[in-house]
Amino acid sequence: MSQTNHTEIAIVGAGIVGLAHALAAAKQGFKVTVFERNFAAVGASIRNFGMVWPIGQPAGKLRDRALRSREIWLEIAERAGLYCDRSGSLLLAYRQDELNVLEEFIATNAPNDSIALLNADEVAGKSNAVNSDGLLGGLWSDTEMTVDPREAIQKLPAFLAHHYPIEFQFGKTVTAISHPNLQVGSELWTADRIFVCSGADMETLYPEIYAETGITKVKLQMMRTVPQPESWRLGPSLCAGLTLTHYASFAHCSTLDALKKRIELETPDFPKWGIHVMVSQNGLGELILGDSHEYGLNPDPFDRCEINDLVLDYLQKFAKFPSLAIAETWHGVYAKLSGKTEFIAQPTPNVVLVNALSGAGMTLSFGLAEENIATYL
């Protein structure tokens, strides 16, 4: 008869959502075991900008969650020796309808020292990467920062295992859950509480629940340049008018409709492929560029050169760099639940499913994990 292994908290999935829940539980003194079906996490958690982006979250609970996540990122990045650039961000306006949305955004947010509407000269003082031709102004926010997702997701497990009562079981697939039991390949485990923090595992472990949620998948295309020459640095992460149509923090602005209509009329390929363009920089000096959003339960495995060309063309309208030589292209896929920022359910007592952070995992996971651990433990 095979031996049964026990842990107090079992986490399924070692992406950013799983790591965040493992940390939050371990900080409360629980013994945690994380199961990851791959030998290293290779999903959406390593296929993004690495941006922690509170300005994209609407004021209130979600922005507070994002700011709490930022605090935790700063703490663990320093302790784990991870790249972390507190660069802030600039959202640039080149058309009057874009500036109108920024002005309304400032007017409808509570006075806040972390954000300001800058004129063109003030933007130039923040960044030498901004294209000043036709620039009307920009929204400055000092809360944004960038980590390197590939580095962070690779290094965090060893850091967490060293400093907290967290054990990692990589290359171990959880094939069945019936609390308190987890079948992990040929091994039987028991756990007091189980958190399923992987979309792929939720699909296979709870297919009926997954099918009923309304969760869809989003495919995004991204690029990475060669390291910029002579240690050139980007400074603040940059984006422009298209980004106003993407983030929920701007959704309340009445001026947004006119902007959306103009974009649809002039450049219909942007909404067709869900394109909004952003750029960040990692510690190696590489620029991370993207992205697009294609929705559906069965994403096309093949990338479209036309999408990357659209991204690069729009990028060069608002930013300039020493080198735009592309070293890598890739796509990521994440789960999204329309109208919600996450999916959380308890299919049975002591089992919690956490999914569909809708592309904001780097921004929201640590804060959400603390909330969930406080609620369910």
BELQUIRA-V22753 format. One record per pair of residues at least 12 apart in sequence whose ideal C-beta (glycine too) atoms are under 7 Angstrom apart, sorted by sequence separation. I is the first residue (numbers start at 0). J is the second residue. If there is no record, write none. Layout:
I	J
I	J
This chain:
21	33
53	65
119	131
122	134
171	183
172	184
179	191
181	193
243	255
277	289
311	323
341	353
342	354
53	66
171	184
342	355
102	116
122	136
125	139
244	258
341	355
101	116
119	134
122	137
168	183
178	193
243	258
244	259
291	306
341	356
8	24
17	33
53	69
119	135
340	356
51	68
119	136
176	193
274	291
340	357
51	69
118	136
240	258
244	262
273	291
353	371
117	136
272	291
273	292
336	355
340	359
13	33
116	136
117	137
273	293
334	354
335	355
351	371
8	29
10	31
51	72
241	262
272	293
289	310
307	328
334	355
336	357
7	29
8	30
13	35
116	138
117	139
288	310
335	357
7	30
8	31
9	32
10	33
11	34
12	35
335	358
340	363
6	30
114	138
115	139
351	375
6	31
9	34
114	139
333	358
6	32
14	40
114	140
288	314
302	328
341	367
13	40
113	140
173	200
14	42
113	141
176	204
241	269
302	330
343	371
14	43
15	44
113	142
14	44
245	275
91	122
173	204
244	275
274	306
89	122
241	274
242	275
54	88
104	138
241	275
272	306
276	310
286	320
298	332
101	136
241	276
242	277
274	309
89	125
274	310
278	314
89	126
98	135
101	138
239	276
272	309
276	313
91	129
98	136
238	276
276	314
238	277
89	129
93	133
237	277
269	309
278	318
93	134
236	277
237	278
268	309
285	326
93	135
236	278
91	134
92	135
236	279
92	136
92	137
233	278
91	137
90	137
233	280
89	137
90	138
232	280
58	108
89	139
58	109
87	139
88	140
87	140
233	286
87	141
230	284
88	143
87	143
86	143
226	283
227	284
86	144
226	284
85	144
86	145
226	285
227	286
54	114
84	144
225	285
83	144
84	145
224	285
223	285
224	286
83	146
82	146
223	287
81	146
82	147
221	287
222	288
221	288
222	289
82	150
221	289
81	150
220	289
221	290
76	146
81	151
219	289
220	290
219	290
220	291
219	291
241	313
69	142
81	154
219	292
72	146
69	144
79	154
217	292
218	293
66	142
79	155
217	293
217	294
239	317
79	158
215	294
216	295
215	295
216	296
218	298
237	317
215	296
218	299
237	318
216	298
220	302
222	307
54	140
220	306
220	307
54	142
53	142
54	143
53	143
231	321
52	143
145	236
51	143
50	143
51	144
143	236
227	320
228	321
227	321
228	322
50	145
51	146
227	322
49	145
49	146
225	322
49	147
224	322
49	148
224	323
225	324
224	324
47	148
224	325
225	326
224	326
45	148
222	325
223	326
44	148
45	149
223	327
128	233
222	327
128	234
222	328
45	152
44	152
126	234
129	237
221	329
125	234
126	235
128	237
125	235
220	330
221	331
126	237
219	330
40	152
218	330
219	331
39	153
218	332
217	332
216	332
217	333
216	334
217	335
214	334
215	335
214	335
214	336
213	336
212	336
213	337
214	342
39	169
212	342
38	169
33	165
35	167
38	170
31	164
37	170
30	164
31	165
32	166
33	167
34	168
35	169
145	279
147	281
33	168
36	171
145	280
147	282
32	168
35	171
36	172
198	334
208	344
15	152
18	155
22	159
34	171
14	152
21	159
25	163
208	346
25	164
34	173
25	165
214	354
18	159
22	163
205	346
214	355
217	358
13	156
97	240
100	243
21	165
107	251
104	249
89	235
91	237
93	239
94	240
97	243
88	235
93	240
205	352
86	234
87	235
88	236
89	237
90	238
91	239
92	240
104	252
34	183
86	235
90	239
100	249
103	252
86	236
103	253
103	254
201	352
90	242
100	252
201	354
13	167
100	254
99	254
100	255
193	349
198	354
192	349
193	350
194	351
195	352
196	353
96	254
100	258
191	349
195	353
194	353
96	257
97	258
11	173
96	258
36	200
96	261
178	347
178	348
178	349
9	181
178	350
20	194
176	350
46	221
20	196
9	188
17	196
16	196
17	197
9	190
4	186
6	188
8	190
5	188
7	190
8	191
11	194
14	197
192	375
1	185
3	187
4	188
5	189
6	190
7	191
8	192
9	193
10	194
11	195
12	196
192	376
1	186
3	188
11	196
12	197
1	187
3	189
10	196
11	197
50	236
130	316
130	317
12	200
129	317
130	318
11	200
129	318
130	319
57	247
128	318
55	246
56	247
57	248
128	319
56	248
128	320
55	248
54	248
82	281
82	282
148	361
93	317
91	317
48	277
50	279
49	279
48	279
49	281
49	287
48	287
48	289
61	340
46	329
47	331
46	331
43	331
43	332
43	333
72	365
68	362
71	365
68	363
68	364
65	362
68	365
65	363
67	365
68	366
64	363
67	366
65	366
64	366
67	369
64	367
56	362
53	362
51	361
52	362
50	361
51	362
49	361
47	361
44	360
43	360
20	353
16	353
16	356
16	360
15	360
19	364
23	368
27	372
15	361
19	365
22	368
23	369
16	364
20	368
24	372
15	364
19	368
23	372
27	376
20	371
20	372
24	376
